[in-house]
Amino acid sequence: MANIMDYLDWRADIPFSVDPYNEVDNLVFSTMAYIDFDGVVPGLEKDRLLSVCEVNARYWRKHTHAEVKSREAFVSDAPFILEKMSGSRRYKHLKMLHYINSVSEDVTLQVSAITILPGDGSVYVAYRGTDDTLIGWKEDFQFAYKDMTVGQKVAVDYLDRTLNCLPENLKLYVGGHSKGGNFAVFAAAFCRKAVRERIDKVYSNDGPGFVQEVINTKEYQDIREKMIKYTPEFSFIGGLMADDAEPVIVKSDGSGAYQHDPFSWQVMRNHMVLADSYSTQSVVLNDALGRWVSNESPEKRKVFINILFDLFKEAGVTKASELGKNKIKTSIAMMNALRKLPADDRATFLSILKDLAKSGGSALKDAILDVEKKTNTW
């Protein structure tokens, strides 16, 4: 089925003046945010605009096709978007500036953003989604108990600062995929009022939501009507927490959790192909997680998440992709790490696991009871 790469082939010679900015352009730009522009696009300290041709040339001087194809990180094919854009009639006037990429294990921070000017009188501020590091994934789960993460604060600052140097007559779009969608919505809500009033649309492409305290704020409610949320038929990341937005469900040629990949989303001409409803598995999973979040206090959610990621660290897992490489070896390492926990912490962790089991289906209950059974044999 057709995806955004096919779209770039189809629309390459159709300028924005003939076919205006559309929802697929949003997905293209939010996927571009996954490209590692380090040493290619200057940061916030410089207001230098680089054309898509310049960026493409600079990027491929630093990297090779073989290197990019060998990467196992999520959305690793994103750099090939640059090649299709470079020289195309639709995107030849596109310019970029203000690339940031901040990662810190000490404060659980992983945020990256790029500002894109398509050349049609608009500007798209794109936030990157979760990368392959467990630091990034831990911040995703912090949305379950924090009303503002460090990354969300950086996202707000980025939007405020980057808009300071751009003309006020530009139509402003803010968006991102996965965690980038959460950052986009949060930044749009809590940026300076003058910036917020310039926003035309905010896109969350399968991005997680927020704790209720955020949704209840006036700032969030002020941008609610500007929010557009796209999710695939099986949506897990996009189903985490709430965001008060009516989702647009998109067809994907992926299976299960792999539908989160934006390259799997189906497009036709200048729009996404829509599905009638979520898959049964997605509904069951998100209902279970929703009940667990509702029943568990923020403090318990925090304890559970911190212990879980401490277990990953103790087991030597540093990247999300490592979890699926050798499941038996990883499971043994996790069990050993769990055994090393202080008795009180282990009891707390298993107690919260039981609460999660009560909210989930039979398969989830069986898996969690198996963990407890093995733990009790030590």
C-alpha positions in Angstrom: 0.0 0.0 0.0 1.1 3.6 -0.5 2.8 5.5 2.2 4.5 8.9 2.7 7.4 7.9 0.4 4.9 7.2 -2.4 3.3 10.6 -1.6 6.6 12.4 -2.1 6.8 10.7 -5.5 3.3 11.6 -6.5 3.3 15.2 -5.3 6.9 16.1 -6.1 6.0 18.3 -9.0 2.8 19.9 -7.6 3.6 23.1 -5.8 1.7 24.3 -2.8 0.1 27.0 -4.9 -1.8 24.3 -6.8 -2.3 21.8 -4.0 -2.2 23.6 -0.6 -0.6 22.2 2.5 -2.5 19.1 3.7 -2.5 16.4 6.4 0.0 14.2 4.7 2.5 17.1 4.6 2.0 17.2 8.3 3.0 13.5 8.6 6.0 14.1 6.3 7.3 17.0 8.4 6.8 15.3 11.7 8.6 12.2 10.4 11.5 14.5 9.3 12.0 15.4 13.0 13.5 11.9 13.4 16.5 12.8 11.3 19.7 13.4 13.2 20.6 16.9 12.1 23.6 17.2 14.4 26.3 19.1 12.6 24.0 19.7 9.7 21.4 22.3 10.8 22.5 25.0 13.3 20.8 25.3 16.7 18.9 28.1 18.4 22.0 30.2 18.8 21.9 30.9 15.0 19.0 32.1 12.9 20.5 30.8 9.6 18.1 29.3 7.2 19.3 26.3 5.1 17.5 25.1 2.0 16.4 21.4 1.7 19.1 21.0 -1.0 21.8 22.3 1.4 20.6 20.2 4.2 20.5 17.1 2.0 24.0 17.7 0.7 25.4 18.4 4.2 23.7 15.3 5.7 25.0 12.8 3.1 28.5 14.2 3.4 28.4 13.0 7.0 26.5 9.7 6.5 26.3 6.9 3.9 23.3 5.0 2.6 24.7 1.8 4.0 25.1 3.3 7.5 21.5 4.6 7.5 20.1 1.3 6.2 21.9 -0.6 8.9 20.4 1.4 11.8 17.9 -0.4 14.0 16.5 2.7 15.6 12.8 3.6 15.2 11.9 5.4 11.9 15.5 5.0 10.7 14.5 5.5 7.1 13.6 9.2 7.8 16.8 10.6 6.1 15.7 9.2 2.7 12.8 11.8 2.9 15.5 14.5 2.3 16.6 12.9 -1.0 13.0 12.9 -2.4 12.4 16.5 -1.3 15.7 17.8 -2.7 15.1 19.4 -6.0 11.3 18.6 -6.1 9.1 21.4 -7.3 6.8 21.1 -4.2 9.6 21.3 -1.7 12.5 23.1 -3.4 11.8 26.3 -1.5 11.7 24.5 1.9 14.1 25.8 4.5 15.1 24.6 7.9 16.6 26.1 11.1 16.9 25.7 14.8 17.7 22.1 15.3 17.9 20.9 18.9 18.7 17.5 20.4 18.9 17.3 24.1 19.4 14.0 25.9 20.1 13.5 29.6 19.8 10.4 31.8 20.2 12.4 35.0 16.9 14.4 34.5 15.2 11.9 32.1 15.3 14.1 29.1 15.1 13.3 25.4 13.7 16.0 23.2 14.6 17.0 19.7 13.0 19.6 17.3 13.4 21.2 13.9 11.6 24.2 12.4 10.5 23.9 8.8 9.4 26.6 6.4 7.8 25.0 3.3 7.8 28.2 1.3 4.1 28.7 1.2 3.8 31.3 3.9 3.6 28.8 6.7 6.0 27.4 9.3 5.9 23.9 10.8 7.6 23.3 14.2 8.2 19.6 14.4 9.1 17.6 17.6 10.8 14.2 17.4 9.1 11.2 18.9 10.7 8.7 21.2 14.1 7.4 20.0 15.5 4.0 20.8 17.0 5.0 24.1 15.2 3.8 27.3 15.7 7.4 28.6 13.2 8.5 26.0 10.8 5.7 26.8 10.9 6.5 30.5 9.9 10.1 29.8 6.9 8.7 27.9 5.8 6.8 30.9 6.3 9.9 33.2 3.3 11.4 31.4 1.3 9.0 33.6 2.0 10.9 36.8 3.7 14.3 35.9 1.9 17.4 34.9 5.1 18.7 33.3 8.2 16.7 32.4 11.6 18.3 31.7 11.2 17.6 28.0 7.8 19.3 27.9 9.3 22.4 29.5 12.1 22.4 26.9 9.5 22.0 24.2 7.7 25.1 25.4 10.9 27.1 25.5 11.8 26.0 22.0 8.5 27.1 20.5 8.7 30.5 22.2 12.3 31.1 21.2 12.1 30.0 17.6 9.0 32.1 16.9 10.8 35.2 18.1 12.9 35.3 15.0 10.2 34.5 12.4 7.8 36.9 10.7 4.4 37.2 12.4 2.5 36.8 9.2 3.5 33.1 8.8 0.7 30.6 9.4 1.9 28.4 12.3 1.6 24.6 12.5 3.0 22.6 15.4 3.2 18.9 15.3 5.0 15.6 16.0 4.8 11.9 16.0 4.6 9.7 19.1 6.1 11.6 22.1 6.7 14.5 19.6 2.9 14.8 19.3 2.6 15.2 23.1 5.4 17.8 23.1 3.6 19.7 20.2 0.3 19.9 22.1 1.9 20.8 25.4 4.1 23.5 23.8 1.1 24.9 21.9 -0.9 25.1 25.1 1.7 26.6 27.4 3.8 28.8 25.1 3.5 32.6 25.3 -0.1 33.9 24.6 1.2 35.9 21.6 2.6 32.7 20.1 -0.4 30.6 20.9 -2.7 33.0 19.1 -0.7 32.6 15.9 -1.2 28.8 15.8 -3.5 27.5 13.1 -3.4 23.8 13.9 -1.6 21.4 16.3 -1.0 17.8 15.2 -0.5 14.8 17.4 0.3 11.8 15.2 -0.3 8.9 17.6 1.1 10.9 20.5 0.3 10.0 24.2 -2.0 12.3 26.2 -1.8 14.0 29.6 -2.8 13.7 33.2 -6.2 15.3 33.9 -4.7 18.3 35.7 -3.1 19.4 32.4 -6.4 18.9 30.4 -8.3 21.0 32.9 -6.1 24.0 32.5 -7.4 27.1 30.6 -4.3 27.1 28.4 -5.0 23.5 27.2 -8.7 24.2 26.6 -7.8 27.3 24.6 -6.0 25.2 22.0 -8.4 22.3 22.1 -10.3 23.3 18.9 -7.0 23.5 17.0 -5.9 20.0 17.9 -6.0 17.2 15.4 -5.0 13.7 16.5 -4.2 10.8 14.1 -3.9 7.3 15.3 -3.6 3.9 13.5 -6.2 1.1 14.1 -3.9 -0.5 16.7 -2.9 2.4 18.9 -0.9 1.8 22.1 1.4 4.9 22.5 -1.4 7.2 21.3 -3.8 5.6 23.7 -1.7 6.3 26.8 -3.4 8.9 29.1 -6.1 11.3 27.8 -6.0 14.3 25.5 -9.6 15.3 25.0 -9.3 15.1 21.2 -11.5 13.1 18.9 -9.0 10.8 17.0 -8.9 10.3 13.3 -8.2 6.6 12.7 -5.8 5.8 9.9 -5.3 2.6 8.1 -1.8 1.0 8.4 -0.2 -1.9 6.6 1.7 -2.8 9.8 0.6 -5.4 12.4 0.0 -4.7 16.1 2.4 -2.3 17.7 4.2 -1.8 14.4 1.3 0.3 13.2 2.9 3.1 15.3 5.5 3.5 12.5 4.5 6.5 10.4 5.9 4.8 7.3 3.2 2.2 7.7 0.3 4.6 7.5 -1.6 4.5 4.2 -2.1 7.6 2.1 -4.0 8.3 -1.1 -3.2 11.4 -3.1 -3.3 14.3 -0.6 -5.0 12.6 2.3 -4.7 9.6 4.7 -6.8 6.5 4.2 -9.2 6.3 7.1 -10.3 3.2 9.1 -13.8 2.8 10.6 -12.7 1.9 14.1 -9.9 0.7 16.4 -8.9 -3.0 16.4 -10.4 -5.1 19.2 -6.9 -5.7 20.7 -6.3 -2.0 20.8 -9.6 -1.3 22.6 -9.0 -4.0 25.2 -5.4 -2.9 25.9 -6.2 0.8 26.3 -9.2 0.1 28.4 -7.1 -1.9 30.8 -4.4 0.7 31.0 -7.0 3.4 31.4 -8.6 1.6 34.3 -5.2 1.1 35.9 -4.2 4.7 35.6 -7.6 5.8 37.1 -7.4 3.4 40.0 -3.7 4.0 40.9 -2.5 7.1 42.6 0.1 9.3 40.8 2.7 8.4 43.5 2.2 4.7 43.0 2.5 5.2 39.2 5.7 7.0 39.8 7.1 4.3 42.0 6.2 1.6 39.6 7.7 3.3 36.6 10.9 4.2 38.4 11.4 0.7 39.7 10.6 -0.8 36.2 13.3 1.3 34.5 15.8 0.7 37.3 15.3 -3.0 36.5 16.0 -2.4 32.9 19.2 -0.5 33.8 20.3 -3.3 36.3 19.6 -5.9 33.6 21.9 -4.0 31.2 19.1 -2.9 28.8 19.8 0.6 27.4 17.8 0.5 24.2 14.2 -0.4 23.5 15.3 -2.5 20.5 17.3 -4.7 22.9 14.1 -5.9 24.6 13.0 -7.9 21.5 16.4 -9.3 20.4 16.9 -12.0 23.0 13.7 -12.4 25.0 14.9 -15.3 27.1 18.2 -13.7 28.0 16.5 -10.4 28.8 13.8 -12.1 30.9 16.4 -13.9 33.0 18.4 -10.7 33.5 15.2 -8.8 34.5 14.3 -11.6 37.0 17.8 -11.5 38.5 17.5 -7.7 38.8 14.1 -8.0 40.5 15.6 -10.5 43.0 18.3 -7.9 43.9 15.8 -5.3 44.8 15.3 -4.5 48.5 12.4 -6.6 49.9 10.2 -3.5 50.4 10.7 -2.3 46.8 10.1 -5.8 45.4 6.9 -6.1 47.4 5.7 -2.7 46.2 6.5 -3.5 42.6 4.7 -6.8 42.6 1.7 -5.3 44.5 1.3 -2.7 41.7 1.7 -5.4 39.1 -1.3 -7.2 40.7 -3.3 -4.0 40.4 -2.4 -3.8 36.7 -3.5 -7.5 36.4 -6.9 -6.7 37.8 -7.4 -4.1 35.1 -6.1 -6.2 32.3 -7.3 -9.3 30.4 -6.5 -12.9 31.1 -3.3 -13.0 29.2 -1.9 -10.1 31.1 -3.1 -11.6 34.4 -1.4 -14.9 33.6 1.9 -13.2 32.7 2.0 -11.1 35.8 1.0 -14.0 38.1 3.9 -16.0 36.5 6.3 -13.2 37.5 5.1 -13.3 41.1 5.3 -17.1 41.2 8.9 -17.1 40.1 9.7 -14.3 42.5 8.3 -16.1 45.5 10.5 -19.1 44.8 13.6 -17.1 45.7 
